[in-house]
Amino acid sequence: MSPEELKRRNLENEFVYSTSRSGGPGGQNVNKVSTKVELRFSVLLSSLFSETEKEIILKKLKNKINNVSELILVSQTERTQLMNKKAVTEKFYDLVSKALTLPVKRRSTRPTLTSKIKRLETKRNRGVVKKLRKDSGGSTEEH
């Protein structure tokens, strides 16, 4: 499922944003402005996902989900609250779309006739090289 398909479901109504001051160096701006944005999304209470989709999300994103089944994402890289809000929302859509995308099953294939012939030819050539080495190797030791 692509992030665009998820955006069409209008999940923003179920997002809960909270802000706080970002950590780390940065001087006066960091110390007085709440730019860090935390997004909380309750997976089990969501009405826009089916039960199977909820199970997949809970299973694949279990490291980012707390004990009350809330998916928690944080963004504090940008200088403004609005930019961090956009960043954390994009991060949510990317993560959930990757979780809901089923992997393509691998189909086993057989080697082609050309590749079989090429493999046998290289084996034959290698054998000839070894044979020549064996024949000439014995004659140098006798002298």
N, C-alpha and C positions, 0 to 999 in steps of 0.2 A: 504494500500500500504506500502510495507516495504522500509526501507532506501536503501537497495541494489537495488531495482527497480528504485528508484529515481536517484541513482548514475549512473545507466546505461543511463539515459537521457542526461548526460553530461551538467549539469547545471552550472558548474564552469565558463564557458564562459560568463555567465550573472552576475556573482558576481563582486562586486566592493569592494575591501578591502581598508581600510585606517588605519593608525597607529598613535598612540599618546602615551604620557607618562602615565603610570598607576598612579592611585591615592593611597593614604594611606601610611602607614609606610613602610620602606624598605631600607632607607639609600641611599648611593651613586648610587646603581644600578637603583633604581626607578627614581632618579633625572636626570639621564643623558641618559637613554636608552628608546627608544620608543617600549615598548613591548605590550601595549594594542592594540588589533586588533578589528576593527569594520567592520562587513559585511553588505553591503547594496544589496538588491535584489528587483528590480522593478517587482512587481507581474503583473501589467497590461501590461507592455511591453514585458513580457516573451513570447517567441514563442514556448516554450516546454510544456506548460500547456494548456489544453482545457479551454473554457470559464467557464464551470461548475466547473472545478477544481480551477480556479482563484476565482470564487465567494465563494467557500467553504473556501479557504485560507483566503480571505479578511474577511469573517465572523468570522471564528474561531480564527484567530490570530490578531484581530483588535487592541488589546492592544500593539502589537509590530510593528504596521504599522503606518507610519506617514501620513500626509494629501496629499502627492503626491504618495500614494500607494507603498511605499518602505518598505519592511520588514527589520528592523534593529536589528541586534544581536551583542553583545559585549562579548569579552572574555579577561580577564586580570589576570587570576589566575596563569598562568604559568610564568616561568622566562624568556623564550625566545619568540621572535616574531613568529617563526615557529611553536612552540608548541601551542601558542594561536590561530594561523591561523587554525591549524588542529582541535583544540577544538571548535572553532566557526563554522567551516564547519560541523563537526559532529552534533553540536547543531542544525544547520539549517536542516539537513537531518532528525534528530529525530523529530523536531517540525512539519515539513511539512508532514512527513509520518503519524504522529499521527493525524494531522488535516484531512488528506485525507482518513484515515481508517474509514469506516462506522461502527457504533456500531452494534453488533449482536442483532436482535430483540428478545425480551423475549417471549417464548412460555409458555402460562399458562398450568399448569398440574393439574390433579385431584389427590386427596389423594388415596393411594393404599388401598386395602382391609385390609391388615395387619395393617396399621396405623389407619384405622377406628376402627378395633376391639380393638387395644391397647388403643385408646382414650376412647372408651366406657368402657373398663375394668377398667381403672384408675378412671373414673367417678363413676363406681359402687363401687369400693373399698373405695373411698372417702366418698360416701354416707353411707356405712356400718360403717365407723369410726365415722361419725357424729351421726348416729343412736345410736351406743354404748355409745357415750359420753352423749347423751341426756338421755338415760335410766339410766345410772349409776350416772349422775349428779343430777337427781331428788332425788335419794335415799340418797345421802350424805347430802343434805340440811335438810331432815326430821329428821335425828338423832340428 
